[in-house]
Amino acid sequence: MMIHNKPYSIEVLSEYVANDPVQVKEMIQLFLETIPPEIVTLHRLYKEEKWFEVYKLAHRIKPSFEVFSMDSILEYIKNIEIVTRENNTDEKLAGYIQSLSIELKEVEKMLKAELIEE
């Protein structure tokens, strides 16, 4: 069963690793190992009201989403950056972080499926 309309693409990643399917799977695995814990940290920093730390973390993880062309998640990351860059926040920040988390959970399932597909 082929799933179309995935919220990500591995085309950019494939070009980045010279279309090596082994390296593509390694990069997917690396994403799955590193990004979910970073989102847990993002939630903690938000609860601690460490706005500039939230900004720095969002900025640091953004390329991981860019390489997978995760446009909707990237919108949340960019919005998180915008509202926290000046070391402040607004009422939308919690929603951005929550939406990012929800979408990431769906993407995680799909990426895990990519690892077992041949």
TARA-V846692 format. One record per pair of residues at least 24 apart in sequence whose ideal C-beta (glycine too) atoms are under 10 Angstrom apart, sorted by sequence separation. I is the first residue (numbers start at 1). J is the second residue. If there is no record, write none. Layout:
BEGIN
I,J + I,J
END
This chain:
BEGIN
57,81 + 58,82 + 75,99 + 76,100 + 55,80 + 56,81 + 58,83 + 59,84 + 75,100 + 76,101 + 35,61 + 38,64 + 54,80 + 55,81 + 58,84 + 59,85 + 73,99 + 74,100 + 76,102 + 34,61 + 54,81 + 55,82 + 57,84 + 58,85 + 72,99 + 73,100 + 76,103 + 55,83 + 56,84 + 72,100 + 73,101 + 75,103 + 76,104 + 35,64 + 51,80 + 54,83 + 55,84 + 56,85 + 73,102 + 31,61 + 34,64 + 35,65 + 54,84 + 55,85 + 70,100 + 73,103 + 53,84 + 54,85 + 55,86 + 72,103 + 73,104 + 51,83 + 52,84 + 55,87 + 31,64 + 35,68 + 51,84 + 52,85 + 54,87 + 55,88 + 70,103 + 73,106 + 30,64 + 31,65 + 46,80 + 50,84 + 51,85 + 52,86 + 53,87 + 55,89 + 70,104 + 73,107 + 42,77 + 51,86 + 52,87 + 54,89 + 65,100 + 72,107 + 31,67 + 51,87 + 52,88 + 27,64 + 31,68 + 50,87 + 51,88 + 70,107 + 35,73 + 42,80 + 46,84 + 51,89 + 58,96 + 31,70 + 45,84 + 49,88 + 54,93 + 58,97 + 61,100 + 65,104 + 68,107 + 27,67 + 28,68 + 49,89 + 27,68 + 51,93 + 58,100 + 65,107 + 46,89 + 54,97 + 68,111 + 46,93 + 47,94 + 46,94 + 17,67 + 46,96 + 47,97 + 16,67 + 43,94 + 46,97 + 15,67 + 45,97 + 46,98 + 13,66 + 12,66 + 13,67 + 43,97 + 12,67 + 13,68 + 42,97 + 43,98 + 12,68 + 13,69 + 8,65 + 10,67 + 11,68 + 12,69 + 43,100 + 9,67 + 10,68 + 11,69 + 39,97 + 42,100 + 43,101 + 8,67 + 9,68 + 10,69 + 42,101 + 8,68 + 9,69 + 7,68 + 8,69 + 9,70 + 39,100 + 40,101 + 6,68 + 7,69 + 8,70 + 9,71 + 39,101 + 6,69 + 7,70 + 8,71 + 6,70 + 7,71 + 8,72 + 7,72 + 8,73 + 36,101 + 39,104 + 7,73 + 38,104 + 39,105 + 36,104 + 35,104 + 36,105 + 35,107 + 36,108 + 35,108 + 32,107 + 31,107 + 32,108 + 35,111 + 31,108 + 32,111 + 31,111 + 32,112 + 28,110 + 29,111 + 32,114 + 28,111 + 29,112 + 32,115 + 28,112 + 29,114 + 25,111 + 28,114 + 29,115 + 28,115 + 25,114 + 26,115 + 24,114 + 25,115 + 24,115 + 25,116 + 25,117 + 8,103 + 7,103 + 7,104 + 21,118 + 7,106 + 8,107 + 6,106 + 7,107 + 6,107 + 10,111 + 8,110 + 7,110 + 8,111 + 6,110 + 10,114 + 6,111 + 8,114 + 3,110 + 6,113 + 6,114 + 3,113 + 3,114 + 2,117
END
